[in-house]
């Protein structure tokens, strides 16, 4: 199968599962967001991805004042739909602040430290959260949508 989800030809990845249908994905994520069509096609082809040799993504900043320390993030997994649902439900049972956040965002990937990437429903923006200090000031806009996220992932090799 030709890979049209990742543009980096050196990217090593393992597909976690396959076999999802559009209807199954829509049942779990009924919300519309920019890039949802690509998201659905990705999950039909790859129900989760692991990057065994490591991968990273550079951020797209609308706010140039962001420290350059936050220009690049490691990506370990893109969650399977099953894991995405599990993580979303776990987050719904955390603090009131986190509950409110996940009413408008869904987790879909993480780094090796357990920090997560989210899609914001009304914009499609992919955001990254450092969980060490909760949500206070630790939300960073990464790229405009899920498609840009996938296309921007690069191998660490």
C-alpha positions as CSV (number, residue, x, y, z in Angstrom):
1,X,0.0,0.0,0.0
2,X,1.4,3.4,-0.9
3,X,1.8,5.8,2.0
4,X,0.1,9.1,1.4
5,X,-0.3,10.0,5.1
6,X,3.4,10.7,5.9
7,X,5.7,12.7,3.5
8,X,9.0,11.7,5.1
9,X,10.3,8.6,3.1
10,X,12.7,7.7,5.9
11,X,10.0,7.4,8.5
12,X,9.8,4.0,10.1
13,X,6.4,3.2,11.6
14,X,4.4,0.2,12.6
15,X,0.6,0.1,12.1
16,X,-1.0,-0.9,15.4
17,X,-4.4,-2.1,14.0
18,X,-6.5,-2.0,10.8
19,X,-10.1,-2.7,9.9
20,X,-12.0,0.4,11.1
21,X,-14.9,1.8,9.1
22,X,-16.0,5.4,8.7
23,X,-19.1,4.6,10.6
24,X,-17.2,3.3,13.6
25,X,-15.0,6.4,13.7
26,X,-18.0,8.7,13.3
27,X,-19.7,7.0,16.2
28,X,-16.8,7.7,18.5
29,X,-16.0,11.2,17.2
30,X,-19.2,12.7,15.9
31,X,-17.8,16.3,16.0
32,X,-16.8,18.1,12.8
33,X,-13.4,19.8,12.6
34,X,-11.1,21.0,9.9
35,X,-9.2,18.0,8.5
36,X,-11.7,15.4,9.7
37,X,-11.9,13.8,6.3
38,X,-8.1,13.1,6.3
39,X,-8.4,12.0,9.9
40,X,-11.1,9.4,9.0
41,X,-9.1,8.2,6.0
42,X,-6.0,7.8,8.1
43,X,-7.8,5.8,10.7
44,X,-9.5,3.6,8.1
45,X,-5.9,2.8,6.8
46,X,-4.0,2.9,10.1
47,X,-5.8,2.4,13.4
48,X,-2.9,3.7,15.3
49,X,0.8,4.0,14.6
50,X,4.0,3.5,16.6
51,X,7.3,5.0,15.6
52,X,10.0,2.5,16.8
53,X,13.0,4.6,15.8
54,X,11.5,7.8,17.0
55,X,9.8,10.7,15.2
56,X,9.4,14.4,15.7
57,X,7.3,17.3,14.5
58,X,8.2,21.0,14.2
59,X,5.6,23.5,15.3
60,X,3.8,26.0,13.2
61,X,3.6,29.1,15.4
62,X,1.0,31.8,15.1
63,X,2.6,33.3,18.1
64,X,6.3,34.1,17.3
65,X,6.9,34.9,21.0
66,X,6.9,31.2,21.9
67,X,10.3,30.0,23.2
68,X,12.3,28.2,20.5
69,X,12.6,25.3,23.1
70,X,9.1,24.4,22.0
71,X,9.7,24.4,18.2
72,X,10.0,20.6,17.9
73,X,8.3,17.7,19.7
74,X,8.9,14.0,19.8
75,X,6.0,11.7,18.7
76,X,6.0,8.1,19.9
77,X,2.4,7.0,19.1
78,X,-0.6,8.0,17.2
79,X,-3.3,6.3,19.2
80,X,-5.5,3.5,18.0
81,X,-9.2,4.5,18.2
82,X,-9.6,2.2,21.2
83,X,-6.7,3.9,23.0
84,X,-7.9,7.3,22.0
85,X,-11.3,6.6,23.5
86,X,-9.7,5.2,26.7
87,X,-7.5,8.3,27.1
88,X,-10.3,10.7,26.4
89,X,-12.5,9.0,29.0
90,X,-9.6,9.1,31.6
91,X,-9.2,12.8,31.0
92,X,-12.9,13.4,31.4
93,X,-12.5,12.2,35.0
94,X,-9.6,14.5,36.0
95,X,-9.8,18.1,37.3
96,X,-12.7,20.4,36.3
97,X,-10.2,22.3,34.1
98,X,-9.2,19.2,32.2
99,X,-12.9,18.1,31.9
100,X,-13.7,21.5,30.3
101,X,-10.7,21.2,28.0
102,X,-11.7,17.8,26.7
103,X,-15.2,19.0,25.9
104,X,-13.6,20.8,22.9
105,X,-10.5,18.7,22.3
106,X,-9.6,15.0,21.7
107,X,-6.3,13.4,22.4
108,X,-4.8,11.4,19.5
109,X,-1.1,11.0,20.0
110,X,1.7,11.3,22.6
111,X,5.4,11.5,23.2
112,X,7.5,9.1,25.2
113,X,7.0,11.1,28.4
114,X,3.2,10.8,28.2
115,X,2.5,14.4,27.1
116,X,-0.2,14.5,24.5
117,X,-1.3,16.0,21.2
118,X,-5.0,17.1,20.9
119,X,-7.3,18.2,18.1
120,X,-9.5,21.2,18.9
121,X,-12.9,20.6,17.5
122,X,-14.0,24.1,16.3
123,X,-10.6,24.9,14.5
124,X,-8.9,21.5,13.8
125,X,-5.7,23.0,15.4
126,X,-3.4,20.4,16.8
127,X,-2.2,21.3,20.3
128,X,0.5,19.8,22.6
129,X,0.2,19.6,26.4
130,X,3.0,19.2,28.9
131,X,1.1,17.4,31.7
132,X,3.8,18.1,34.4
133,X,2.1,21.3,35.4
134,X,-1.5,20.6,34.2
135,X,-3.1,22.9,31.7
136,X,-1.7,26.2,33.1
137,X,0.3,27.7,30.3
138,X,1.4,24.4,28.9
139,X,-0.8,24.3,25.8
140,X,1.1,24.9,22.6
141,X,-0.3,25.3,19.1
142,X,1.6,22.8,16.9
143,X,0.1,22.8,13.4
144,X,-3.2,23.9,11.8
145,X,-4.8,20.4,11.4
146,X,-4.3,16.6,11.6
147,X,-3.2,16.4,7.9
148,X,-0.4,18.9,8.5
149,X,0.6,17.0,11.6
150,X,1.0,13.8,9.7
151,X,2.8,15.4,6.8
152,X,5.2,17.2,9.1
153,X,6.3,14.1,11.1
154,X,10.0,13.3,10.5
155,X,12.3,10.4,11.4
156,X,14.8,11.0,14.2
157,X,17.3,8.9,12.3
